[in-house]
Amino acid sequence: MTDNRFKTIAFQGMAGAYSDLACRMAYPELETVPCVSFEAAFLAVRQKKADLAMIPVDNTLAGRVADVHFLIPNGELHIIGEHFHLIRHCLLGLSGARLEELTDVHSHVHALPQCRKIIDELKLVKHVVADTAKGASDIKKWGDKTQAAIGSELAAGIYGLDILQRDIQDAAHNTTRFLVFSRENMVPGFAEGQSYLTSFIFEVRNIPAALYKALGGFATNGVQMTKLESYVDKDFNVARFYADVEGHIEERSLQLALEELRFFAKRVDLLGTYPAHNFRNSTRE
């Protein structure tokens, strides 16, 4: 459940895209707001056209999806949650379409290679579109039974298409991690037994072994780092880093680690502390 002050959640893509489906699964009580880009989704929240935004940041097959570093200008938005979504691709077509009559398939640049086996089996010509929902929309608009799309069950329902085959992805572990953003920094109170993540961006000082020294405090204080990414500036110098660590900002161990980080960094921007998704615990069992 979310705060009852929230009514809407923005995502990148058309209605029926996987981001739309992920928003509906994570926050079924909220109205989803389609946006043409990640930047537009963030802008919708900043301009109060949406209360939250949910952005895909990592995929087990495609790697990094969105550069959060570039999407959070001047700390205007805060991370308040994460969501892991298992991608289950469907082959979509017009009512009455048959597999043996298909000639072409349309989908997102990442979805097509994730379904290589069935595409090769059916000898389909691949066409890249903006997102999976766009492919489904086009198939409905064209009215050609030889054309198919790879998308979600939600997209099939929205655009009135038949699901010709389910679970066509080559890899069963195809999972996307989303981050949830808000205008307010909603840090939950610490609760025993609950796992938390804290995200931040930092810049190191121009001294020898600066990164090594900056991160040493996390090791000595027993704070697990789950993600560390570097970014280059306009002069192609590695100057800024994005990190996720396990722990609540109120925990002493994390406070000590961040204190040491600040000693060796010239800037540290906290992005948010939020509950860890249950998916993390299930993968460790």
C-alpha positions in Angstrom: 0.0 0.0 0.0 1.1 3.6 -0.7 0.4 6.8 1.1 -3.2 7.8 0.5 -2.0 11.2 -0.7 -0.7 9.6 -3.9 -3.1 9.1 -6.8 -0.9 8.8 -9.9 2.3 7.2 -11.0 4.3 8.1 -14.2 6.2 5.7 -16.4 8.0 5.8 -19.7 6.1 4.3 -22.6 2.6 3.7 -23.9 -0.3 2.2 -22.1 0.4 -1.5 -21.9 4.2 -1.3 -21.8 6.0 -3.4 -19.2 6.6 -0.3 -17.1 2.9 0.3 -17.0 2.3 -3.3 -16.0 5.0 -3.0 -13.3 3.4 0.1 -11.9 0.0 -1.6 -11.8 1.4 -4.6 -9.9 3.4 -2.6 -7.4 0.7 0.1 -6.9 -2.7 -1.2 -8.0 -4.5 1.6 -6.4 -2.8 4.3 -8.4 -3.6 5.6 -11.9 -0.7 5.2 -14.3 0.5 8.1 -16.4 2.2 7.3 -19.8 5.2 9.5 -20.7 7.3 9.6 -23.9 10.7 9.4 -22.1 12.3 8.8 -18.8 13.0 12.5 -18.6 9.3 13.3 -19.2 8.3 10.9 -16.4 10.6 12.8 -14.0 9.3 16.1 -15.2 5.7 15.0 -14.7 6.5 14.5 -11.0 8.4 17.7 -10.6 5.6 19.7 -12.2 3.0 17.8 -10.1 1.3 16.2 -13.0 2.0 12.9 -11.3 2.7 12.0 -7.7 5.3 9.3 -8.3 7.5 7.9 -11.1 8.7 4.4 -11.5 11.8 4.0 -13.7 13.5 0.7 -14.8 17.2 0.9 -13.9 18.6 -2.7 -14.4 17.7 -5.8 -16.2 19.2 -9.3 -15.7 19.7 -9.6 -19.5 20.0 -6.1 -20.9 22.1 -4.6 -18.0 21.7 -0.9 -17.1 18.4 0.5 -18.5 18.3 4.1 -17.2 21.1 6.4 -15.9 19.5 7.5 -12.7 22.5 9.8 -12.2 21.4 12.0 -15.1 17.7 11.9 -14.3 17.9 13.4 -10.8 18.9 17.1 -11.2 19.7 18.9 -8.0 18.0 16.5 -5.7 14.5 17.5 -6.7 13.3 13.9 -6.5 13.9 11.2 -4.0 14.0 7.4 -4.1 11.2 5.9 -1.9 11.1 2.3 -3.1 12.1 -0.4 -5.4 10.2 -3.1 -7.3 11.4 -6.2 -9.2 9.3 -7.4 -12.1 9.7 -10.7 -13.8 9.3 -10.2 -17.6 6.9 -12.7 -19.2 6.8 -12.1 -23.0 3.8 -13.0 -25.1 3.5 -13.3 -28.9 0.5 -11.1 -29.8 -1.5 -11.1 -33.0 -4.9 -10.2 -34.5 -7.9 -12.3 -33.7 -7.7 -15.4 -35.9 -4.1 -15.1 -36.7 -2.1 -18.4 -37.0 1.5 -19.0 -36.1 2.3 -20.5 -39.5 1.1 -17.4 -41.3 3.2 -14.9 -39.4 6.0 -13.1 -41.4 7.1 -10.2 -39.2 7.4 -9.3 -35.5 7.6 -5.9 -33.9 8.9 -5.0 -30.4 11.4 -3.1 -28.3 15.1 -3.4 -29.0 15.6 -5.4 -25.8 12.5 -7.7 -26.2 13.4 -9.1 -29.6 16.8 -10.7 -28.7 15.2 -12.0 -25.5 12.8 -14.1 -27.7 15.3 -15.3 -30.3 14.3 -18.9 -30.3 10.7 -18.5 -31.3 11.6 -15.8 -33.8 14.1 -18.1 -35.5 11.7 -21.0 -35.3 8.9 -19.1 -37.0 11.4 -17.4 -39.4 10.1 -13.9 -38.6 11.5 -10.6 -39.8 12.3 -8.4 -36.8 11.3 -4.8 -36.5 12.4 -2.5 -33.6 9.8 0.0 -32.2 9.9 2.5 -29.3 8.4 0.0 -26.8 6.5 -3.2 -26.6 3.1 -1.4 -26.4 3.8 0.5 -29.6 4.3 -2.8 -31.4 1.0 -4.0 -30.1 -0.7 -0.8 -31.1 0.7 -0.9 -34.6 -0.5 -4.5 -35.2 -4.0 -3.5 -34.2 -3.9 -0.4 -36.4 -2.6 -2.3 -39.5 -5.1 -5.1 -39.4 -2.7 -7.5 -41.0 -2.7 -11.1 -39.7 0.8 -11.8 -40.9 2.2 -9.2 -38.4 2.9 -10.0 -34.8 4.2 -8.2 -31.7 6.1 -9.2 -28.6 4.5 -7.7 -25.5 2.7 -8.2 -22.2 -0.7 -9.7 -21.4 -1.8 -6.2 -20.4 -1.0 -4.9 -23.9 -3.0 -7.7 -25.5 -6.0 -6.6 -23.4 -5.6 -2.9 -24.0 -5.2 -3.2 -27.8 -7.6 -6.1 -28.4 -5.1 -8.6 -29.6 -5.0 -12.4 -29.1 -2.2 -14.1 -27.2 -0.8 -16.5 -29.7 1.8 -18.0 -27.3 2.8 -17.2 -23.7 6.1 -17.2 -22.0 8.2 -17.0 -25.2 11.3 -15.5 -23.5 14.5 -17.6 -23.9 15.6 -17.0 -20.3 13.2 -17.6 -17.3 15.1 -15.2 -15.0 14.5 -12.1 -17.2 13.8 -9.6 -14.4 13.8 -5.8 -14.3 14.5 -3.6 -11.2 12.5 -0.4 -10.9 13.1 2.6 -8.6 10.2 4.7 -7.3 10.6 8.5 -7.1 8.7 11.1 -5.2 9.0 14.9 -4.6 9.1 14.2 -0.9 12.0 12.4 0.9 9.9 9.8 2.7 12.3 7.9 4.9 10.5 5.1 6.7 11.2 4.7 10.4 13.6 1.9 11.2 12.0 -1.5 12.1 13.8 -4.5 13.4 13.6 -7.4 10.9 13.0 -5.2 7.9 15.8 -4.8 5.3 16.5 -1.4 3.9 18.6 0.2 1.1 20.1 3.6 1.0 21.1 5.2 -2.3 23.4 8.1 -2.9 25.7 9.9 -5.4 29.2 11.1 -4.5 32.2 12.7 -6.1 35.7 11.9 -4.9 38.5 14.4 -4.3 41.4 14.6 -6.7 43.9 12.7 -4.5 45.7 9.3 -5.0 43.5 6.2 -4.3 40.5 8.5 -3.5 37.9 5.9 -4.4 39.6 3.2 -2.4 39.8 5.4 0.6 36.3 6.7 0.2 34.8 3.2 0.2 36.9 1.8 3.0 34.5 2.9 5.7 31.8 0.6 4.3 34.0 -2.4 4.6 35.3 -1.6 8.1 31.7 -1.0 9.3 30.2 -4.1 7.7 28.0 -2.3 5.3 27.2 -4.3 2.1 27.3 -2.4 -1.2 24.9 -3.8 -3.7 25.6 -1.4 -6.6 28.4 1.0 -7.6 28.5 2.8 -11.0 30.8 5.4 -12.2 30.0 8.3 -14.5 32.3 10.6 -16.6 32.1 14.4 -16.7 32.4 16.5 -19.8 36.1 16.0 -19.9 35.8 12.2 -19.6 37.1 12.1 -16.1 35.6 9.6 -13.7 34.3 12.0 -11.2 30.9 10.9 -9.9 29.6 7.6 -8.6 26.1 6.2 -7.9 25.8 3.6 -5.1 23.2 1.4 -3.3 24.1 0.0 0.1 22.2 -2.2 2.5 21.1 -0.4 5.6 18.9 2.3 7.1 20.2 5.8 7.4 19.5 5.7 11.1 21.8 2.7 11.7 25.1 3.6 13.4 27.2 1.4 11.0 25.9 3.2 7.9 26.3 6.6 9.6 30.0 5.9 10.3 30.6 4.6 6.8 29.0 7.8 5.3 31.1 9.9 7.7 34.3 8.4 6.4 33.0 8.7 2.8 32.4 12.5 3.3 36.0 12.9 4.5 37.4 11.7 1.2 34.6 12.9 -1.1 34.0 16.5 -2.1 30.2 15.9 -2.4 27.8 13.3 -1.2 24.1 13.5 -2.1 21.7 11.1 -0.3 18.9 10.0 -2.7 16.8 8.0 -0.3 16.3 5.2 2.2 13.6 2.7 1.4 12.5 -0.9 2.2 14.3 -3.6 0.2 11.9 -5.6 -2.0 11.1 -9.1 -1.0 12.7 -10.4 -4.3 16.1 -9.8 -2.7 15.4 -12.3 0.1 13.9 -14.9 -2.3 17.0 -15.0 -4.4 19.2 -15.7 -1.3 17.2 -18.7 -0.2 
